[in-house]
Amino acid sequence: MTNFNIDLLSLRLFVRVIEEGTISRAAQFEHITPAAVSRRIAELEAQFNTALLMRSNKGVQPTPAGVELLYQAKSLFSQVNSLKEQLQFYADNKNQTIRMIANASAIVQFLGHKLGEFLLENPNIQLTLEEKSSSKIIQNLEEGQADIGVFTLLPHAANIETIPLKHDRLVLLVHRSHPLASKHAVSFLQTLDYEHISLLPGSQLNYQITKAAEGNGHLRLACQVSSYDSMCLLINSGVGIGILPRESVRMENLPQVVIVELEEDWVERTLVIGTRSMAYQTQSIRLLIDFLLERGQGGAH
């Protein structure tokens, strides 16, 4: 192919035709005549020397070459949008806003104090931070409702990318007068003889513990609460026992609480950074990701 020069408008019209299913609907959406759209598609087919669309009275379908062009065009537009945002960051020095969501473990163990450092080092960046459960974070990231998330890694089918940030281990908290307080380590099965305090349903921690209890006995609940702070205060008062991330427990003042190790493999957890695409992020988001990876070492809701 010589004199290769793809027009972005033609590519955009091609993508729109595939998405709408007909040239006429695509033309209506783009406020252009159907004839002009057809001419643009014909020019693309001539330039690539191959058919891109299969036309019928029911509409259009992409040929194999058309499918490949559709995929590459969407990737190209994503890169163009990312480039525009990055250059805008330098062009007018505007404040950049990053929409961030994180689970309780990430906020308590790590983000609460590290984000302050990041914002001091990057005064032109603004940040919104919202606490959500790990499963909700994954859903919001895939739907584009947030730019970056920090959450506990769990099986999912969402189209997002993740990078390991910190590791943590779940431990058992009991009042120092509790029968298990004298143990160095216990199995999860042993804890089922006593009433638990847990987080509300919807959190990854609640899911893990409920799942572990299936087939092993009934999980007896003293109560369910919305935060680690509430769990720790109740355990410190002797209301029940609870399973929490070790790093989160270290942040609490719990004079009446003893930490007991759990023997199961599933208590090892990984805290990850997630986005829809690591490659096509704005400069400000990449700065934040690099900062977290550099400062994060060794915590996981």
C-alpha positions as CSV (number, residue, x, y, z in Angstrom):
1,M,0.0,0.0,0.0
2,T,1.4,3.4,-1.0
3,N,0.4,6.9,0.2
4,F,-1.2,5.3,3.2
5,N,-3.2,8.0,5.0
6,I,-6.3,7.1,7.0
7,D,-8.8,9.8,7.8
8,L,-10.0,9.6,11.4
9,L,-13.5,10.8,10.4
10,S,-13.8,8.0,7.9
11,L,-12.8,5.5,10.6
12,R,-15.3,7.0,13.0
13,L,-18.0,6.7,10.5
14,F,-17.0,3.1,9.8
15,V,-17.2,2.3,13.5
16,R,-20.6,4.0,13.8
17,V,-22.0,2.0,10.8
18,I,-21.0,-1.2,12.5
19,E,-22.5,-0.1,15.8
20,E,-25.8,1.1,14.3
21,G,-26.2,-1.7,11.8
22,T,-27.1,0.4,8.9
23,I,-25.6,3.3,6.9
24,S,-28.7,5.4,7.2
25,R,-28.9,5.2,11.0
26,A,-25.2,5.9,11.2
27,A,-25.6,8.9,9.0
28,Q,-28.5,10.2,11.1
29,F,-26.5,9.8,14.3
30,E,-23.5,11.7,12.8
31,H,-25.6,14.4,11.1
32,I,-24.3,13.5,7.6
33,T,-25.9,12.2,4.4
34,P,-26.0,8.4,3.8
35,A,-24.3,9.1,0.5
36,A,-21.4,10.8,2.2
37,V,-21.0,7.9,4.6
38,S,-21.1,5.3,1.8
39,R,-18.4,7.3,-0.1
40,R,-16.2,7.4,3.0
41,I,-16.5,3.6,3.5
42,A,-15.8,3.0,-0.2
43,E,-12.6,5.1,0.1
44,L,-11.5,3.0,3.1
45,E,-12.1,-0.2,1.2
46,A,-10.2,1.1,-1.8
47,Q,-7.3,2.2,0.4
48,F,-7.1,-1.2,2.1
49,N,-7.9,-3.0,-1.2
50,T,-10.4,-5.3,0.5
51,A,-14.1,-5.3,1.4
52,L,-14.9,-4.2,4.9
53,L,-18.7,-4.5,4.9
54,M,-21.2,-7.1,3.8
55,R,-24.3,-5.3,2.6
56,S,-27.9,-6.7,2.5
57,N,-31.4,-5.4,2.6
58,K,-31.3,-6.0,6.4
59,G,-28.3,-3.8,7.0
60,V,-24.5,-4.3,7.1
61,Q,-22.2,-6.7,8.8
62,P,-18.4,-6.5,9.0
63,T,-16.2,-8.8,6.9
64,P,-13.3,-10.5,8.7
65,A,-11.2,-7.6,7.6
66,G,-13.9,-5.2,8.8
67,V,-13.9,-6.9,12.3
68,E,-10.1,-6.4,12.5
69,L,-10.4,-2.7,11.4
70,L,-13.2,-2.2,14.0
71,Y,-11.0,-3.5,16.8
72,Q,-7.9,-1.5,15.7
73,A,-10.0,1.6,15.2
74,K,-11.4,1.5,18.7
75,S,-7.9,1.0,20.1
76,L,-6.7,3.9,18.1
77,F,-9.5,6.2,19.3
78,S,-8.7,5.2,22.9
79,Q,-5.1,6.2,22.4
80,V,-6.1,9.5,20.7
81,N,-8.4,10.3,23.6
82,S,-5.6,9.4,26.1
83,L,-3.1,11.6,24.2
84,K,-5.5,14.5,24.2
85,E,-6.0,14.3,27.9
86,Q,-2.3,14.0,28.6
87,L,-1.4,17.0,26.4
88,Q,-4.1,19.0,28.0
89,F,-2.6,18.3,31.4
90,Y,0.6,20.0,30.2
91,A,-1.0,22.6,28.0
92,D,-3.1,24.6,30.5
93,N,-2.0,23.1,33.8
94,K,-5.6,22.6,34.8
95,N,-6.5,20.7,38.0
96,Q,-7.0,17.0,37.1
97,T,-9.7,15.1,39.0
98,I,-9.2,11.3,39.6
99,R,-12.2,9.3,40.6
100,M,-10.9,6.7,43.0
101,I,-12.8,3.9,44.9
102,A,-11.3,1.6,47.5
103,N,-12.3,-1.0,50.1
104,A,-12.0,-0.5,53.8
105,S,-8.8,-2.5,54.1
106,A,-7.1,-0.3,51.5
107,I,-8.2,2.9,53.1
108,V,-7.3,1.9,56.7
109,Q,-4.0,0.2,56.0
110,F,-2.6,2.3,53.3
111,L,-4.5,5.0,51.4
112,G,-5.5,7.1,54.4
113,H,-2.0,8.5,54.9
114,K,-0.3,7.9,51.5
115,L,-2.9,9.8,49.5
116,G,-2.1,12.9,51.5
117,E,1.6,12.6,50.5
118,F,0.6,12.2,46.8
119,L,-1.6,15.3,46.8
120,L,1.1,17.4,48.4
121,E,3.5,16.3,45.7
122,N,1.0,16.9,42.9
123,P,-1.0,20.0,43.8
124,N,-2.6,20.3,40.4
125,I,-4.4,16.9,40.8
126,Q,-7.7,16.6,42.6
127,L,-8.9,13.4,44.0
128,T,-12.3,12.0,45.0
129,L,-12.2,8.8,47.2
130,E,-15.2,6.6,48.0
131,E,-15.3,3.5,50.1
132,K,-17.0,0.4,48.5
133,S,-16.8,-3.3,48.7
134,S,-14.4,-5.2,46.5
135,S,-17.2,-6.7,44.3
136,K,-18.8,-3.2,43.8
137,I,-15.4,-1.7,42.9
138,I,-14.9,-4.2,40.2
139,Q,-18.4,-3.5,38.8
140,N,-17.9,0.3,38.9
141,L,-14.5,0.0,37.2
142,E,-15.9,-2.0,34.3
143,E,-18.8,0.4,33.9
144,G,-16.4,3.4,33.8
145,Q,-17.8,4.9,37.0
146,A,-14.3,5.3,38.5
147,D,-10.8,5.8,37.1
148,I,-8.9,3.6,39.6
149,G,-9.8,1.2,42.3
150,V,-7.9,-0.5,45.1
151,F,-9.5,-3.7,46.4
152,T,-9.0,-7.3,47.5
153,L,-8.4,-9.6,44.6
154,L,-11.2,-12.1,44.0
155,P,-12.4,-14.2,41.1
156,H,-14.3,-12.1,38.6
157,A,-15.1,-12.0,34.9
158,A,-15.0,-8.2,34.5
159,N,-13.0,-6.6,31.7
160,I,-10.5,-4.8,33.9
161,E,-6.7,-5.0,34.6
162,T,-5.1,-5.4,38.0
163,I,-1.7,-5.0,39.5
164,P,-0.7,-6.5,42.8
165,L,-0.1,-3.8,45.5
166,K,0.1,-5.4,48.9
167,H,-0.4,-8.7,50.7
168,D,-2.2,-9.3,53.9
169,R,-3.4,-12.1,56.1
170,L,-6.7,-12.6,57.9
171,V,-6.4,-13.2,61.6
172,L,-8.8,-14.1,64.4
173,L,-9.5,-11.5,67.1
174,V,-10.8,-12.6,70.5
175,H,-11.2,-11.0,73.9
176,R,-8.3,-11.9,76.2
177,S,-10.8,-13.8,78.5
178,H,-12.0,-15.9,75.6
179,P,-11.3,-19.7,75.6
180,L,-9.3,-19.3,72.3
181,A,-7.1,-16.5,73.6
182,S,-4.5,-19.0,74.9
183,K,-4.1,-20.5,71.4
184,H,-1.3,-19.5,69.0
185,A,-3.3,-20.8,66.0
186,V,-6.7,-22.4,65.4
187,S,-8.6,-23.8,62.5
188,F,-11.6,-21.9,61.1
189,L,-13.7,-24.9,62.1
190,Q,-12.8,-24.3,65.8
191,T,-14.1,-20.7,65.6
192,L,-17.6,-22.0,64.6
193,D,-18.2,-23.0,68.2
194,Y,-18.4,-19.3,69.1
195,E,-20.5,-16.3,68.0
196,H,-18.9,-14.1,65.3
197,I,-19.0,-10.4,64.6
198,S,-18.8,-9.9,60.9
199,L,-19.1,-7.2,58.2
200,L,-22.5,-6.8,56.5
201,P,-23.2,-8.9,53.4
202,G,-21.7,-7.5,50.2
203,S,-18.2,-7.2,51.5
204,Q,-15.5,-9.6,50.3
205,L,-14.6,-10.5,53.9
206,N,-18.2,-11.5,54.6
207,Y,-18.3,-13.6,51.5
208,Q,-15.0,-15.4,52.4
209,I,-16.1,-16.3,55.9
210,T,-19.6,-17.3,54.8
211,K,-18.2,-19.4,52.0
212,A,-15.7,-21.1,54.4
213,A,-18.5,-22.0,56.8
214,E,-20.5,-23.8,54.1
215,G,-20.2,-27.5,54.7
216,N,-18.3,-27.0,57.9
217,G,-21.1,-26.0,60.2
218,H,-23.3,-23.0,60.9
219,L,-21.7,-19.6,61.3
220,R,-23.2,-18.2,64.5
221,L,-23.5,-14.4,64.4
222,A,-23.6,-12.1,67.4
223,C,-24.1,-9.2,65.0
224,Q,-23.1,-7.7,61.7
225,V,-21.6,-4.2,61.4
226,S,-20.5,-1.9,58.6
227,S,-16.9,-1.2,59.5
228,Y,-13.7,-2.7,61.0
229,D,-13.8,0.0,63.7
230,S,-17.1,-1.3,65.0
231,M,-15.9,-4.9,64.8
232,C,-12.9,-4.1,66.9
233,L,-14.8,-2.2,69.5
234,L,-17.3,-5.0,70.0
235,I,-14.6,-7.6,70.2
236,N,-12.6,-5.5,72.6
237,S,-15.8,-5.4,74.8
238,G,-16.1,-9.2,74.7
239,V,-19.3,-9.3,72.6
240,G,-17.9,-12.0,70.2
241,I,-15.0,-13.0,68.0
242,G,-14.1,-11.7,64.6
243,I,-11.9,-12.3,61.5
244,L,-10.1,-9.2,60.1
245,P,-7.0,-8.3,58.1
246,R,-3.9,-8.2,60.3
247,E,-2.8,-4.8,58.9
248,S,-6.2,-3.3,59.7
249,V,-6.0,-4.6,63.3
250,R,-2.6,-3.0,63.8
251,M,-4.2,0.4,63.3
252,E,-6.6,0.0,66.3
253,N,-6.0,0.5,70.0
254,L,-7.3,-2.8,71.4
255,P,-6.0,-3.4,75.0
256,Q,-8.4,-6.3,75.7
257,V,-7.9,-8.2,72.4
258,V,-5.6,-11.1,71.5
259,I,-4.7,-12.0,67.9
260,V,-4.8,-15.7,67.0
261,E,-3.5,-17.1,63.7
262,L,-5.8,-19.0,61.4
263,E,-4.5,-22.2,59.7
264,E,-6.4,-22.0,56.4
265,D,-4.8,-21.1,53.1
266,W,-7.7,-18.8,52.1
267,V,-6.7,-16.3,54.8
268,E,-3.8,-15.1,52.6
269,R,-5.1,-12.1,50.5
270,T,-3.8,-9.7,47.9
271,L,-4.7,-6.0,47.6
272,V,-4.6,-4.9,44.0
273,I,-4.9,-1.7,41.9
274,G,-7.5,-2.0,39.1
275,T,-8.4,0.1,36.1
276,R,-10.2,-0.5,32.8
277,S,-6.8,-0.3,30.9
278,M,-3.4,0.4,32.3
279,A,-2.0,1.3,28.9
280,Y,-4.4,4.1,28.1
281,Q,-4.6,6.2,31.3
282,T,-4.2,9.9,31.7
283,Q,-0.9,11.3,32.9
284,S,-2.4,12.1,36.3
285,I,-3.8,8.5,36.8
286,R,-0.4,7.0,35.8
287,L,1.3,9.3,38.3
288,L,-1.0,8.0,41.0
289,I,-0.6,4.3,40.1
290,D,3.2,4.7,40.0
291,F,3.1,6.4,43.4
292,L,1.0,3.7,45.0
293,L,3.2,0.9,43.5
294,E,6.4,2.7,44.7
295,R,5.1,3.3,48.3
296,G,3.1,0.1,48.7
297,Q,4.8,-2.7,50.3
298,G,3.7,-5.7,51.9
299,G,-1.9,-5.2,53.0
300,A,-6.3,-6.5,51.8
301,H,-12.2,-6.1,52.6
